[in-house]
Amino acid sequence: MRESAASDGFRAIWKTPPEVVASAPGRANLMGGHIDYSGGPVAPFALPFRLAVAAASAGSGPTTLVSEALGSVEIRPPFQREGDWADLARGVFWLADELGLDVRGRYYVESKIPVGSGLSSSAAFEMAMLAAIFELNSKGYDKKELALLGPRVENEFLGVQSGIMDQMASALGKKNKLVLIDCAEKEYRYVDWPESNPALWVIHTGISRTLASSEFNKRRKQCEAALEIINARSQKSYRFLAHVPEKVVHDLKDELGELLYKRAKHVAAETRRVYEFVEALNAEDFGRAGELLYEAHASSRDDYEVSCPELDLLVQMAKDAGALGARLTGAGFGGAVVFLVPGEKEAEFLKVPDGYRKKTSKTPTCWRVWPSEGLRVERRARL
């Protein structure tokens, strides 16, 4: 377990056990791509891959962060971006300091979530670190509260205008459940996932992506611009782009222009697909659920333009191998694909990574996954 590895790593460095061990999972999103920041519904699940933080207060000593994979760094106020791997931690410390929490301490991080994979290693880090800091300060919190704090790190410190989906899925995940999140109202409920067939798989393309250097922020601005035009032309006051009916988007195609129309079209159709996807799952109509995944990928590729040739290739190869459905998961621009694969087609599906490698010379990573538990925190007595 990641918690044990983090605790052992902490003890090996500082020769004393940690006071707190917190861990949080990555996430994969099945439906609702790029609509959380437009007030849409999303249906992600927590992955079995976890990131753990072992921590202890340091009194008057420096704040030291050690990553099992990336190295060590001392972090001191004022908390500012420095352009290295520790900026995410600086953002968490900045936020905690803004909240009046003491962030001085020793922190050891151990993770099995691939960085830049589109599986939300950053959200898992934010959730685990914030939980550890709250615990060290003996300050009460709940998981939803932490989840809603996490995006402030991305939005206000790192300058990435992401939504709330990743942190909500990481904090609130449950075994064999999707987390259906209403991002406008910041509410959620759970949707049952079948324990056996069909199986969920994730394949990483071998291409890492960095949101801050991608066109992520541009997409959000385009959605805001589309909403402004729609409200002006329709004389309505829609709060979010995801609240605009598909018919209204289509009727205003000319006013929006080609680019903004495509963005709004994706958001409206993806919003509908989330509810249809949940209905298909409830009816155990996995064929329809898979069709919706393929439709969502095509929309992400053609209308939202966040795919890439390697993602598209994996989706097509999986379709040819008999997968019920597949789509890019996360922000796109590289990263990973999530697949819905019936048991009788898994053997054929498992040929996809090798075929992809031969076609692209990229090294994919393949995992069989399942909806898993979210944030866990353990307070330990100092020995």
Sequence and secondary structure as in RCSB ss.txt:
>XXXX:A:sequence
MRESAASDGFRAIWKTPPEVVASAPGRANLMGGHIDYSGGPVAPFALPFRLAVAAASAGSGPTTLVSEALGSVEI
RPPFQREGDWADLARGVFWLADELGLDVRGRYYVESKIPVGSGLSSSAAFEMAMLAAIFELNSKGYDKKELALLG
PRVENEFLGVQSGIMDQMASALGKKNKLVLIDCAEKEYRYVDWPESNPALWVIHTGISRTLASSEFNKRRKQCEA
ALEIINARSQKSYRFLAHVPEKVVHDLKDELGELLYKRAKHVAAETRRVYEFVEALNAEDFGRAGELLYEAHASS
RDDYEVSCPELDLLVQMAKDAGALGARLTGAGFGGAVVFLVPGEKEAEFLKVPDGYRKKTSKTPTCWRVWPSEGL
RVERRARL
>XXXX:A:secstr
 HHHHHHHHHHHHHSS  SEEEEEEEEEEEE TT GGGT EEEEEEEEEEEEEEEEE TTS EEEEETTTEEEEE
 SS    SSTTHHHHHHHHHHHHTT    EEEEEEE S TTSSS HHHHHHHHHHHHHHHHTT    HHHHHHHH
HHIIIIII     SHHHHHHHH  TTEEEEEETTTTEEEEEE  SSSSEEEEEE S    GGGTTHHHHHHHHHH
HHHHHHHHHT   SSGGGS HHHHHHTHHHHHHHHHHHHHHHHHHHHHHHHHHHHHHTT HHHHHHHHHHHHHHH
HHTS    HHHHHHHHHHHHTT SEEEEESS SSSEEEEEE GGGHHHHTTHHHHHHHHH    EEEEE      
EEEE    
